[in-house]
Amino acid sequence: MGLLDGKNLVITGVLTDASLAFGAAALAQQEGATVALTGAGRALSLTERTARKLPKPVEVYELDVTVADHLAQVPAALQQAWGRVDGVLHAIGFAPATCLGDDFMAATWDDVSVAMNISAYSLKALAEAFLPLMTDGGSIVGLDFDNTVAWPAYNWMGVAKSALESVNRYLAKELGPKRIRCNLVAAGPIRTMAAKSIPGFQRFEDVWGERAPLGWDIHDPSPVAKAIVALLSDWFPATTGEIVHVDGGYHAVGA
């Protein structure tokens, strides 16, 4: 018997088989879940190709979180296909190049607003879109990178992550009475396509394994996938508004 037997899950953010979302989707299938993936824009074809590497076939839907029609059409399609949704993984983030790097002051509001919309507000947008299908309660999980400190090069994406953390708390308050839990997984650095887009990402890689009490393998996304699957399951029935750190303990120690 799997941890997710009978669950219907929507997984966003799968680009390659190195994506954290891919690891979560594969493990969710192994634990008994029925999974649908979403992709957006030019990356949709990449999601469709990567989906073929999962243990079981899945449907892939086009879902750009900034497009209202997509936020209506995908839940409608899943209403027809499944009747209900039990969990959603938010693994979406984007910031224009000026929002990252060595110059925090370089980004304009036009750029920052894109980062905030796609990387933070979208958690609310996804929750609102799938709420009508979560008739039996459920779980919304988002991928985070703990932003309690200012990181090198992360800049406005870090600000967006702070906003994501706040959105998660308010969603937990709002959706708790509907028996929907909202939590984040703050992952340590994993060498994914998203990570490669961050200038200076190697600076995280170089120190994380040395300072994390449990150590850290930048090539192993499985600890993150296991945490996501656990939060999507029924094994955390009274946990919401939480940030679960899966980073080898790095967040808990000083420099």
N, C-alpha and C positions, 0 to 999 in steps of 0.2 A: 504493500500500500504506500503510495507516494504522498509526500507532504502537501501537494497541490492537487490531489485527485478531484476532478469535477470542477476545477476553477477555470474560468475564461479570463485571459489576461491580454491586455494591450501593451505592447512593448515599443517604445519610440527609440530613436537614436542609434539603430544598427546601421553602421556603414561598412565595416569589414569584420572579419572573424576575430580581430583583435579588440573590437569595441567591447566596453564593459557591458553594454546592453546585449550584445550577442552572447556573451557568457551567461548572463542571466536568463536569456530566452532558452538556450540549450539546456541549462540545468532545470528550468521550469518545466520543459517538456519531459525531461527524465523523471521529474517528480509528479507527473500526471496531468499537467495543465494543458489546456488548449490555448494556443498562442496566435495572435495576429500581430504583424509588424506594420509600422508606418514609416514612410520616407517622404522627403520633400525636394522639390526643385530638381536640379541637375543630379543630386545625390540619390534620387529615387531609383534609377537604374542600378546603382551600386548596391542599394539595399536589396533589390530584387535578386541580384546575382548572389549576394552573400546569404540570403535566405535559403538558398538551395543547399547550403552546408549544414543546416540544422538537422538534428536527428529525424524530424518528421516534417512533412510539407506544411507550409503556412500560407495564408493569404497576406498580401502586402498592399496596403492602402496608401494613397497619396494624402498626406496631412501636413500642410504648412500651417503652423500655429498662428500665423499672422493673417490667414485667409478665412473669413467667416464661413464661407461656403464649405470649406473642408471640415471645419469644426462641426458643421451640421450633417454633412453627407456621410462621414465615417461612422458616427454613432448610429445613423439611420441604417446603414448597411449591416452593422453588427447586430442591431435590433432584429433584422430579418434573419441573419445567420445564426445567432446565438440566443437571442431573447434577453440576455442580461450580460453584464460585465462585472467581474469580481475584483479586478485589480488593474492598476495602470502604473507603468514605469515611465517617469519623466526623465529622459536622458538627453535633454536638448540644451544646447548652449551655443551661442555665437556672439562674437564681437568683431567689429571692423578692425583692420590692422592698426589704425591710429589709437585704438583703445588698449593696445598691448605694447610691450617693449620698454624702452628706457625713459620715455618722456610722458609722464602722467598728464602734463598740462597740454599736450598736443591735441587731444580729442575734443571735438565740438559736441554740442548737445545733440546735433543730428546723429552723430555716430553713437554717442552714449545711449540715446533713446532706443536705438536698434538693439544694442546689447541688453538693455533692461527689458525690452519687450520680449525678445526671444529667449533670454536666459532666466528671467524671473517671473514676469507677468504671465508667461505661458503656462506656468504651473496652475494658476487660477483658471486660465482658459481651458486647459485640458480637464480639470476637475469639473468645471461647469458643463462642458460638452458631454461627459460620460456620466454625470450624476443621475440623469433619468434612467440609465440602464443599471445602476448599482442599487437595485431594489432590495437586495438582501444584505445591505451593508457592503463592506469591502475595505480595500487598502490602496492608498496612493503612495507611491514611493518615488522620491526624487534623488538624483545623483548630485552630490555637493562636493565642494572643496573648502574645508573649514577656513573661514575668513575672519577669524578673531584677531589676526595680525595682518600687517601689510606685507605682501610677498613681492620679491623681485620680479619685475616684468609683467606681473598679473594685472596690475593697474585696475582698469574699469571693469574687467571681468570679475575681479575681486569684489568690487562694489556691487555688481550684479548678484554675486553669490550671497552677499550680506542681505540683499533684498529678497533673494530666494528663501533664505532661512526665515526671514520675517513673514513672508507669504505663507510658508509652511505652518507657522504657528497660528496665524489667523485662520487658515483653512481648517486646522485641527479644531479650533474653537467653533467654527461655523458648522462643520460637517459631523462633529462628534455625535450630536443628537440623532443623526441619521445612521449611526453605527458605521461611519466611514473613518478610518484611521489615516493620518497623513504624517509621514516621517521621511527623513532624509538619511542617506548613507554618505558620509564624508569619507571619500576614498583617498588613500595615499596615491602618489604618482604611478601611473601605469603607462607604458609606452604604446599609446594609441594614436590614431590619426589626429584626433583632437589635440592631444598633447604636443604633437610635432608642430602644430600651428602656433604654439606659444613660444616667442623668442626667449632664449635663455632657459628653456625647460630643463636642460641638462644640469643646471644648478640645483634643482630639486633632487634629481636622480643621484647626484654625487654624494649628498649628505644624508639622505633619508635612511638608507640601510644601516649606516653607521650609528645614527642617533636613536632610531626606533628600538625600544627595549626588546621587542619580539623579532627584530630584523624586518627586512622588507625586500621583496623581489619585484622589480619593476616589470618583469615579464610574466607575472602570474596573476591573472585577474580573478582566479577562483575564489579567494576569500571574499571579494566584493560580491560576486555572484551569489555565494551562499548567504550572505547577509540580506541581500535583496529578496531572495526566495523566502527566507525565514520571515521577513516583514510582510511579504505578500500572502503568507500562509495564515492559519488561524492560531499560530503559536505565540503571537504577541497581541492578545485580545484587548489588553488594557494599556497599550502603549501608543501614544499619539503626540504630535508636536515635538518629537524627539529628533536629535541628530545623533545617529549611531556612527561612531568613528571606526573605520576599518583601515587603519594606517600603521599597524604594528606598534601602536602606542606613542607615535611621534608627538601627537598633540599634547601629551601629558607631561612632557619633560622639557627642560630648558635647553638652551644652546650648549 
